[in-house]
């Protein structure tokens, strides 16, 4: 498994995680009101040093229970979260990187843990000149 390091440490999240992987919340307001009208709570930010990828993870109330059925709305929310949070985090902590993975989850799940009972959605973005663009096809 890739070597991950926590970013923007303010508080250790109380969760059992695999060896070498830690999740930390970052400073600032934790709630994000999404374009869809939902709310995303900041969970953690992880740096995947091996792949040069920043992982920003959020808990979204109602994910999988109505919200999440509209793929376009979910992608728009993820793109908005990337634009809102990723450029500043990359500039501050990993200025040579450009890859970001946004994760939405119905409840907190330790990174790398499989939880079939918890809806999780992921997508990749590239940050160039301070702007996020979807890496999908």
N, C-alpha and C positions, 0 to 999 in steps of 0.2 A: 504494500500500500504506500502511496506517495507520502512524503514527509510534509506535514502541515504545521503551520505555526499560527497562533492566534494573533489578531491585529487589534490595535486600539483598546488595549486591556483596561476595563474598568471594574469588572466583576466576573469571577469564575462562575459559570453556570453549573449548578449541582446536577451533574449527570454522569453516569458511568460511560466512559468512552474507550475505544480501543487504544492500546499503547501508542504513544506518539501523536495522538490527535486530541486537541483541546478546543472547546468552543468558548468564546468570550463575547460579551456584548460590548458595543462601542458607545462612547459618550454621545450625548445629545438626546434630543427627543426620540422616544422609542416608537411612537405610533406614526404611521403614514396613512393618510386618507387617499385611497386609490382612485383613479379616474372612473372606475366602475362603481364607486360609492362604497366599496368595502374598506376594511381597515387591515393593514399589515403591521404587525409588531416586529421590530428588529429582534432577531434571535442571536445571530453571531456573524462574524466575518472571519474567514480562514484563508490563509495564503498557502497555496500548493506550490512550494518552491521548485519541485521537480518539473512541473508542467508550466510554471510561470502563469498561474491562474488565480485570480481573486474570487473567492466564493462568498457571496452575500446571501444570508439565509433569513427568511421571515416566516412568522406564523400568521396565517390568515384564517380568521373565523369564518366558518361556513364552507371552507374548501371541500368540495366533493358533495356538499348538500345543497345543490342549486348553483352556487358559484363554482366555477370550474367546468361547467357544462358548455360554456361559450368560449371556444378556443381563441377567438379573436379578442374577446375582452380580457382573457387571462394574459395573452401575449402583449396586449396594450398596457396592462398593469405592470408586467415584468419590464417592458421597455421603459416605462415611466420610472420604476424603481431604479433601474440601471442609470438613467439620466440624472435622477435625483441624488443618488448616493455614490455611484462608482467612480466618476471622474475625480472627485475630491479625494476619495480614499486611495485611488491609484497614485495620484500626484503626490500625496503625503507619504505613502508607505511603500510603493513599488513603482516609481516613475518610468521604469523601462518596460513594464508589462502593458499589455493591451487587452488581454482576455479576461472576461468576467462570466461567472455562472451565477444566475439568479435562481434561488430555490424558494418555492412557496410550500408550506406544509400545514396541515390541519391542526397539528399540535407539535410541540417540541420533540424532535427525534435526534439523538446523538448522531453526529456525522458518521457515515459508514454503516449504521445499523439498519437492518432490514425490518420493516414494520408493515406487513401487508394490511393491517387494520387502520393505517394512517395514510391518507392521501398526501402524496408529495409530487410536485411538478417542478421541472428543471428546464432551463434553457440557457443557451450560450450567446454572449454578446461580445463585440469588439469595441473598444474605446479608442477613437482617433481624434486628435485635436479637440478633446473635451466633449465629444459627442458619442453616444452609444448607437450602435447599429446591430441589428439582429444577425447572428451568424448562421441561422438556419436557411433552408432552401424553400 
